[in-house]
């Protein structure tokens, strides 16, 4: 049919000012054509959206299936089910090795990798060279990195599916995805094929140099299971064979994996604290002896000693045990700290029906970011006693968390710094730039892990040499032949020369910058650089996208940098060399020495006061002439302790003056009220009854 008459209608369409009242010439053919065209377009869009959702769900299901398989590794060889190396006992692997592999001097077992793709070498069967125990540690770290990647991807796919199902209307600001992000993930989802596996076996080979293991003397140590398209390597090649047709095992030294196990970025603040506490129980006990000061470390810094998870139950009441609260290395904290463990975060006794007090009945995100640390507010919340809530924060944040103290402006090169929105470890603009680089086949050639001093430690005057006690970040450098990173505020007509991208997780969210030059040695404390043939830009883009919805409480600066470096080492191609440079700045300053001396004095005074109160309370409870019964003795002890403090106040007034005594009494009462809701409510009720 001749549709030339439509040309005459376009000027009329363009002149319409209100699309809601849009009308056209009273021609039935036009109306019918437009209605049919609209119906066809809507149907095609709905069909495409349904296909996209199906692809994303299938990808997510494959990942979930792989994660379940990785939890319980197994393998079948010669129709025989190979058992898992790890049993329920802690020494299960060692016991199995002693039974099947012989003594250490005559160790007959070999670590063998069976792989569908080129993950740890070129061939399908790879025999690991070197010390077996070290190789197992390296492979354990690699499998842990793979597991983390799959968990992050599964979470991100679920978020994207929820977003697409809601048509983007009901999604919050930090749960929305751009069209480019959806298109990229859908394209990858449609490219997903069957699950490819990489198995790690320990066993005795049927003969020297053979690829095959004896099924009667072999066990499955672990497995990596995920869609083949999620691996960076191509399908593995068949092993060469000997003259008899028997497959020969190829050799691998696990160079990348061994470097990962000893890398600087593997150290973390929490693991360093745990190791130090286990090695120095006396110092740890003294630190916990400071009346509940440790309770503020987790909400303020995101790390430190957590409230003891140990608990005992009797009927409907739960309570903290007096021994082994923090494990076998440290028995308990200070005596008054245990009895009145109520510095707003928790209590030593609680009802099993309300383990966390009033916060038990609050939504998780509201409870963790509540203002429980505020004086008075926290005491009101402790009307119903409850233990400390894990993963707690100060108003939803860690004010003294990872931050960069050493950064300084570089006047010799141009740089721009950006902060992500919603305190996330994800930034849509960064993902868009990385997608643009990937579309131009750009890649990075060097990844540098760097550290700087933590703000809170630098303020104390302490610059520790250990990277576990420092802020972590990652720097990436583009290949010379790759396109540049665009400056957002670049002068018109001035070409961008940025080749460097840095990523750091802060309390406020992801901070990323583009620079013309790499960070100078004086800008950082320590560093470890890895040279690759190329790191695809889409690898970094996919990692940042997977962090959507992740905040500082989910991954602090150290965990974020570790996850990113793990992703780079897993998917980077052709690791050439790695180089480490450790800082040599002085570790301690005079400011730190003065503060440590003041803290030691405070600890000593605190210990003397606590034990004096405890001993006086015991003395009054055992005093003669007091009526029998627990309530009578407790009442007598309370009044006797009040008389003791009154005598102390009188003695202080004689020596230092009435004003000093009065101020000291008020400060002591206020401190006790802030410290313990029991004291808080006692003072409130007493003053109320007095009025």
LINWO-V127009 format. One record per backbone hydrogen bond with DSSP energy under -0.5 kcal/mol. NH is the residue of the N-H (numbers start at 0). CO is the residue of the C=O. E is the energy in kcal/mol with one decimal. If there is no record, write none. Layout:
NH|CO|E + NH|CO|E
This chain:
2|0|-0.5 + 5|2|-1.8 + 6|3|-1.4 + 7|4|-0.6 + 8|5|-1.4 + 9|5|-0.8 + 9|6|-0.6 + 10|6|-0.5 + 12|8|-2.2 + 13|9|-2.5 + 14|10|-1.5 + 15|11|-0.5 + 15|12|-1.0 + 18|16|-0.6 + 20|17|-0.7 + 21|18|-1.3 + 26|24|-3.5 + 27|25|-0.5 + 29|26|-0.6 + 30|26|-1.7 + 31|27|-2.5 + 32|28|-2.3 + 33|29|-2.6 + 34|30|-2.4 + 35|31|-2.4 + 36|32|-2.6 + 37|33|-2.7 + 38|34|-2.3 + 39|35|-2.2 + 40|36|-2.4 + 41|37|-2.5 + 42|38|-2.2 + 43|39|-2.3 + 44|40|-2.4 + 45|41|-2.5 + 46|42|-2.2 + 47|43|-2.4 + 48|44|-2.5 + 49|45|-2.2 + 50|46|-2.0 + 51|47|-2.5 + 52|48|-2.5 + 53|49|-2.1 + 54|50|-2.2 + 55|51|-2.5 + 56|52|-2.7 + 57|53|-2.3 + 58|54|-2.2 + 59|55|-2.5 + 60|56|-2.7 + 61|57|-2.2 + 62|58|-2.0 + 63|59|-2.5 + 64|60|-2.4 + 65|61|-2.1 + 66|62|-2.5 + 67|63|-2.0 + 68|64|-2.0 + 69|65|-2.1 + 70|66|-1.1 + 71|67|-0.9 + 74|81|-0.9 + 76|79|-2.8 + 79|76|-1.3 + 81|74|-4.1 + 81|79|-0.6 + 84|219|-2.6 + 86|84|-0.5 + 91|88|-1.4 + 94|90|-2.5 + 95|91|-2.1 + 96|92|-2.5 + 97|93|-2.3 + 98|94|-1.4 + 99|95|-2.3 + 100|96|-2.7 + 101|96|-0.6 + 106|103|-0.7 + 107|100|-2.6 + 107|105|-0.7 + 109|202|-3.3 + 111|109|-0.6 + 111|200|-3.1 + 112|125|-3.0 + 113|111|-0.5 + 113|198|-2.3 + 114|112|-0.6 + 114|123|-2.8 + 115|196|-2.1 + 117|233|-2.7 + 118|116|-2.1 + 123|236|-2.0 + 125|112|-2.6 + 125|123|-0.5 + 126|249|-4.1 + 127|110|-2.8 + 128|251|-2.5 + 134|130|-2.0 + 135|131|-2.6 + 136|132|-2.0 + 137|133|-2.2 + 138|134|-2.7 + 139|135|-2.4 + 140|136|-1.9 + 141|137|-1.9 + 142|138|-2.8 + 143|139|-2.0 + 144|140|-2.1 + 145|141|-2.1 + 146|142|-2.3 + 147|143|-2.3 + 148|144|-2.2 + 149|145|-2.3 + 150|146|-2.4 + 151|147|-2.5 + 152|148|-2.4 + 153|149|-2.6 + 154|150|-2.0 + 155|151|-2.3 + 156|152|-2.6 + 157|153|-1.9 + 158|154|-2.0 + 159|155|-2.2 + 160|156|-2.6 + 161|157|-2.4 + 162|158|-2.1 + 163|159|-2.6 + 164|160|-2.5 + 165|161|-1.5 + 166|163|-1.1 + 167|162|-1.8 + 168|165|-1.8 + 169|165|-0.6 + 174|171|-1.6 + 175|172|-0.9 + 181|177|-2.3 + 182|178|-2.7 + 183|179|-2.3 + 184|180|-2.3 + 185|181|-2.7 + 186|182|-2.4 + 187|183|-2.2 + 188|184|-2.5 + 189|185|-2.3 + 190|186|-0.9 + 191|188|-1.1 + 195|225|-2.6 + 197|223|-2.1 + 198|113|-3.5 + 199|221|-2.8 + 200|111|-3.3 + 200|198|-0.5 + 201|218|-2.5 + 202|109|-1.9 + 203|216|-1.9 + 204|202|-0.5 + 205|211|-2.0 + 209|206|-2.0 + 210|246|-2.2 + 213|203|-3.2 + 214|212|-0.6 + 216|213|-1.7 + 217|214|-0.7 + 218|201|-2.2 + 219|82|-3.0 + 220|199|-2.6 + 220|218|-0.6 + 221|199|-1.4 + 223|197|-2.4 + 224|222|-0.5 + 225|195|-1.8 + 227|193|-2.1 + 229|226|-1.9 + 230|227|-1.5 + 235|115|-2.0 + 236|121|-2.2 + 241|245|-2.3 + 244|241|-1.9 + 247|239|-2.9 + 248|208|-2.0 + 249|124|-1.7 + 251|126|-2.0 + 257|253|-2.6 + 258|254|-2.0 + 259|255|-2.2 + 260|256|-2.0 + 261|257|-1.1 + 262|259|-1.3 + 265|262|-1.1 + 266|263|-1.5 + 271|267|-2.2 + 272|268|-2.1 + 273|269|-2.5 + 274|270|-2.4 + 275|271|-2.3 + 276|272|-2.6 + 277|273|-2.1 + 278|274|-1.8 + 279|275|-2.0 + 283|279|-2.1 + 284|280|-2.4 + 285|281|-2.3 + 286|282|-2.3 + 287|283|-2.5 + 288|284|-1.2 + 289|285|-0.8 + 289|286|-0.9 + 291|287|-0.5 + 291|289|-0.6 + 292|289|-1.3 + 293|289|-0.6 + 294|291|-0.9 + 295|292|-1.5 + 296|293|-1.6 + 297|293|-0.6 + 299|295|-1.4 + 300|296|-3.2 + 301|296|-0.7 + 301|297|-2.1 + 302|296|-0.7 + 309|324|-0.7 + 311|318|-2.8 + 313|316|-3.0 + 316|313|-2.1 + 317|349|-3.2 + 318|311|-2.5 + 319|347|-2.1 + 324|330|-2.8 + 325|329|-1.2 + 326|323|-0.7 + 333|287|-1.0 + 337|333|-1.8 + 338|334|-2.2 + 339|335|-2.6 + 340|337|-1.0 + 341|339|-3.0 + 343|341|-3.9 + 344|342|-1.5 + 349|317|-2.8 + 350|353|-0.5 + 350|384|-0.6 + 351|315|-2.1 + 353|350|-1.5 + 354|351|-0.5 + 356|353|-1.9 + 356|384|-0.5 + 357|380|-0.7 + 357|383|-0.5 + 358|355|-1.3 + 359|356|-1.5 + 360|357|-1.2 + 361|358|-1.3 + 366|362|-2.8 + 367|363|-2.3 + 368|364|-1.2 + 369|366|-1.2 + 373|370|-1.4 + 376|374|-2.4 + 377|373|-2.7 + 379|375|-2.3 + 380|376|-1.9 + 381|377|-1.0 + 382|379|-1.5 + 383|380|-0.8 + 384|382|-0.7 + 386|354|-2.8 + 388|344|-0.6 + 391|388|-0.6 + 392|367|-2.3 + 393|298|-0.7 + 393|396|-3.0 + 394|369|-0.9 + 394|392|-0.7 + 396|393|-1.2 + 398|396|-0.6 + 399|299|-3.0 + 400|397|-1.8 + 404|402|-0.6 + 404|452|-1.6 + 410|408|-0.7 + 412|409|-0.7 + 415|513|-2.1 + 417|511|-3.1 + 419|509|-2.5 + 423|420|-1.6 + 424|546|-0.7 + 424|549|-2.2 + 430|426|-2.1 + 431|427|-2.3 + 432|428|-2.1 + 433|429|-2.4 + 434|430|-2.4 + 435|431|-2.1 + 436|432|-2.1 + 437|433|-2.4 + 438|434|-2.2 + 439|435|-0.9 + 439|436|-0.6 + 440|437|-1.8 + 441|436|-2.7 + 443|534|-2.8 + 444|476|-2.9 + 445|476|-1.3 + 446|529|-2.2 + 447|474|-3.3 + 448|446|-0.5 + 448|527|-2.7 + 449|472|-2.3 + 450|525|-2.3 + 451|470|-1.8 + 453|468|-0.6 + 454|402|-0.6 + 457|453|-2.6 + 458|454|-2.4 + 459|455|-0.9 + 460|456|-0.6 + 460|457|-0.8 + 461|456|-2.7 + 462|586|-3.1 + 468|465|-1.4 + 469|466|-1.3 + 470|451|-3.2 + 472|449|-2.2 + 473|502|-2.3 + 474|447|-2.9 + 475|500|-3.5 + 476|445|-2.3 + 477|498|-2.8 + 478|442|-2.3 + 481|478|-1.4 + 484|497|-2.5 + 489|486|-0.8 + 493|490|-2.1 + 494|492|-0.6 + 497|484|-0.6 + 498|514|-1.5 + 499|514|-2.1 + 500|475|-2.8 + 501|512|-2.3 + 502|473|-2.7 + 503|510|-2.3 + 505|503|-0.6 + 505|508|-2.3 + 506|401|-0.9 + 508|505|-1.0 + 509|423|-2.9 + 510|503|-3.4 + 511|417|-2.1 + 511|509|-0.5 + 512|501|-1.8 + 513|415|-2.1 + 514|499|-2.3 + 515|413|-1.5 + 522|519|-1.9 + 523|520|-1.0 + 524|450|-3.5 + 525|450|-0.8 + 526|580|-2.6 + 527|448|-2.4 + 528|578|-2.8 + 529|446|-2.6 + 530|576|-3.0 + 531|444|-2.9 + 531|529|-0.5 + 532|572|-1.8 + 532|573|-0.7 + 533|572|-1.6 + 534|443|-2.8 + 535|533|-0.5 + 536|441|-1.3 + 538|535|-1.2 + 539|535|-0.9 + 540|536|-2.3 + 541|537|-2.5 + 542|538|-1.7 + 543|539|-2.4 + 544|540|-2.3 + 545|541|-2.0 + 546|542|-0.8 + 546|543|-0.9 + 547|544|-1.6 + 549|546|-2.6 + 553|550|-1.2 + 554|550|-1.9 + 559|555|-2.9 + 560|556|-2.0 + 561|557|-2.1 + 562|558|-2.5 + 563|559|-2.2 + 564|560|-2.5 + 565|561|-2.6 + 566|562|-2.0 + 567|563|-2.2 + 568|564|-2.7 + 569|565|-1.8 + 570|566|-2.1 + 571|567|-2.5 + 572|533|-2.4 + 575|530|-3.5 + 576|530|-0.8 + 578|528|-2.4 + 580|526|-2.9 + 588|460|-1.0 + 592|588|-1.7 + 593|589|-2.4 + 594|590|-2.2 + 595|591|-2.7 + 596|592|-2.1 + 597|593|-2.3 + 598|594|-2.5 + 599|595|-2.5 + 600|596|-2.1 + 601|597|-2.4 + 602|598|-2.8 + 603|599|-2.3 + 604|600|-2.5 + 605|601|-2.7 + 606|602|-2.6 + 607|603|-2.4 + 608|604|-2.6 + 609|605|-2.6 + 610|606|-2.5 + 611|607|-2.2 + 612|608|-2.5 + 613|609|-2.4 + 614|610|-2.8 + 615|611|-2.5 + 616|612|-2.5 + 617|613|-2.3 + 618|614|-2.5 + 619|615|-2.5 + 620|616|-2.2 + 621|617|-1.7 + 622|619|-1.0 + 625|622|-0.7 + 632|628|-2.0 + 633|629|-2.7 + 634|630|-2.3 + 635|631|-2.5 + 636|632|-2.6 + 637|633|-2.4 + 638|634|-2.2 + 639|635|-2.4 + 640|636|-2.6 + 641|637|-1.9 + 642|638|-2.1 + 643|639|-2.2 + 644|640|-2.2 + 645|641|-2.0 + 646|642|-2.5 + 647|643|-2.3 + 648|644|-2.4 + 649|645|-2.3 + 650|646|-2.6 + 651|647|-2.5 + 652|648|-2.3 + 653|649|-1.8 + 654|650|-1.7 + 655|651|-3.1 + 656|651|-0.5 + 656|652|-1.3 + 660|656|-1.9 + 661|657|-2.8 + 662|658|-2.7 + 663|659|-2.4 + 664|660|-2.2 + 665|661|-2.4 + 666|662|-2.5 + 667|663|-2.4 + 668|664|-2.4 + 669|665|-2.7 + 670|666|-2.5 + 671|667|-2.3 + 672|668|-2.3 + 673|669|-2.4 + 674|670|-2.3 + 675|671|-2.5 + 679|675|-2.3 + 680|676|-2.9 + 681|677|-1.8 + 682|678|-2.6 + 683|679|-2.2 + 684|680|-2.6 + 685|681|-2.4 + 686|682|-2.5 + 687|683|-2.1 + 688|684|-2.7 + 689|685|-2.2 + 690|686|-1.9
